[in-house]
Amino acid sequence: MMKCEINVNEFKHLGQNAIQHAVDTCAKQGGGTVIIEGEWEAGSIHLRSNIHLKLENEAIIRFSEKFDDYLPVVFTRWEGTECYNYSPLIYANNCENISITGNGTLIGNGQAWWHWKQLQQEAANELIYAQLNEIPVEQRVFGTEKAALRPSFIQPINCKNILFEGFKIVDGPMWMIHPVYCEDVIVKNLEILADGPNTDGLNPDSCKNVLIDGCIFDTGDDCIAINSGMNEDGWRTNKPCEDITIRHCVMNGGHGAIVIGSGVSGGIKNIYAHDCVINNTKWGVRLKSMRGRGGYVDGTKFENLEINNTRVSAVTVNMFYEFSTVLPKAVTPSDFKNIEFLTISGTGHACGIELKGLPEHKLKNITFKQINLEAKDSFSCSDVEGISLENVVIKKSQEKI
């Protein structure tokens, strides 16, 4: 039961530590609501069980640009591999019943971190190959400017019963909302805006029972990207991402709008995206993997999507992903099967549909029904075993394909 209600103004004298002090004080009383009004500056905020962070009256939290404000390091997952790194700006570990709601804005000042994209490769190689090199998680410690591994903006990890509703989130260091190993997550009516490298909007990562409803995205990378671990470390943890519903969302820019992969090593199943509008992305729906990922995608449905003006393709399932931060050393293929696209429409595409399996490991059981697209290039298909087409129309110079 939520027992207390604390207004952060009570701790205004603590400066950027005020919000964390209010959270800790409320948690000691068994949990409750921390009310935020006006404008605040903060370093990392660590939520506790049974804490509701309520952003009242268009409140604003601006997060520090000082990297040391996100130390000491915490247990996290960075691009699908477990390690210890800078704390996410808002973080929770092994918590339950946590929420952030209200009409406020969270500003991540990610511009201070974005140049690290050009500096991270050595540490990224060390981390992504750590499991292959038998380096245990507790020895994978980063959190330095030399390593330059950026933290996510909001990351609950190993948490249950989470609600994020109503607020705006702007320009984090890297992935904006990144639940890891979480269960029963609702993300509703958010506006997620970002313009930096790898600033994905929402990344459910080895999570179960997630609802993404009524959100607006305009991001520097993928709007929604579903993952489950990377290569050997994903096989070790072996935690699928499953039972994810995406509905009534709008994607107005970014790389892919609704994306699965390429980190599918722990498996992805039972994904249902419906009744969304996508405009001006590179890809509309994009499923991607590559040799070395292993894992699987099984049982995904995309229905009632309006997709317009993609610079690459409206629908892509591609097993030759070419932009991996670190290339895998294994060649284990991923198993992609039982994928449905139903009632998809839109115009202004470079390519309508692209399907590209591996010659030695084909895509299986791909279904298209009630497709009405207009594209410069219509339909590209290779190495697919079992494809069903029903009422598929892709207009190209008045021709029907």
GIQUIDA-V685127 format. One record per run of one state. SS is the DSSP state (2 for helix, 1 for strand, 0 for the rest). FROM is the first residue (numbers start at 0). LEN is the number of residues. If there is no record, write none. Layout:
BEGIN
ss:SS from:FROM len:LEN
ss:SS from:FROM len:LEN
END
This chain:
BEGIN
ss:0 from:0 len:3
ss:1 from:3 len:4
ss:2 from:7 len:21
ss:0 from:28 len:3
ss:1 from:31 len:5
ss:0 from:36 len:2
ss:1 from:38 len:4
ss:0 from:42 len:2
ss:1 from:44 len:2
ss:0 from:46 len:4
ss:1 from:50 len:5
ss:0 from:55 len:4
ss:1 from:59 len:4
ss:0 from:63 len:3
ss:2 from:66 len:4
ss:0 from:70 len:3
ss:1 from:73 len:5
ss:0 from:78 len:2
ss:1 from:80 len:5
ss:0 from:85 len:4
ss:1 from:89 len:4
ss:0 from:93 len:2
ss:1 from:95 len:7
ss:0 from:102 len:2
ss:1 from:104 len:3
ss:0 from:107 len:3
ss:2 from:110 len:8
ss:0 from:118 len:2
ss:2 from:120 len:8
ss:0 from:128 len:8
ss:2 from:136 len:3
ss:0 from:139 len:1
ss:1 from:140 len:1
ss:0 from:141 len:12
ss:1 from:153 len:4
ss:0 from:157 len:2
ss:1 from:159 len:6
ss:0 from:165 len:2
ss:1 from:167 len:3
ss:0 from:170 len:6
ss:1 from:176 len:1
ss:0 from:177 len:2
ss:1 from:179 len:1
ss:0 from:180 len:2
ss:1 from:182 len:6
ss:0 from:188 len:2
ss:1 from:190 len:3
ss:0 from:193 len:8
ss:1 from:201 len:1
ss:0 from:202 len:2
ss:1 from:204 len:1
ss:0 from:205 len:2
ss:1 from:207 len:6
ss:0 from:213 len:2
ss:1 from:215 len:3
ss:0 from:218 len:5
ss:1 from:223 len:4
ss:0 from:227 len:3
ss:2 from:230 len:7
ss:0 from:237 len:3
ss:1 from:240 len:7
ss:0 from:247 len:2
ss:1 from:249 len:2
ss:0 from:251 len:2
ss:1 from:253 len:7
ss:0 from:260 len:7
ss:1 from:267 len:12
ss:0 from:279 len:1
ss:1 from:280 len:8
ss:0 from:288 len:7
ss:1 from:295 len:13
ss:0 from:308 len:4
ss:1 from:312 len:6
ss:0 from:318 len:16
ss:1 from:334 len:22
ss:0 from:356 len:1
ss:1 from:357 len:1
ss:0 from:358 len:2
ss:1 from:360 len:1
ss:0 from:361 len:1
ss:1 from:362 len:20
ss:0 from:382 len:1
ss:1 from:383 len:13
ss:0 from:396 len:2
ss:1 from:398 len:2
ss:0 from:400 len:1
END
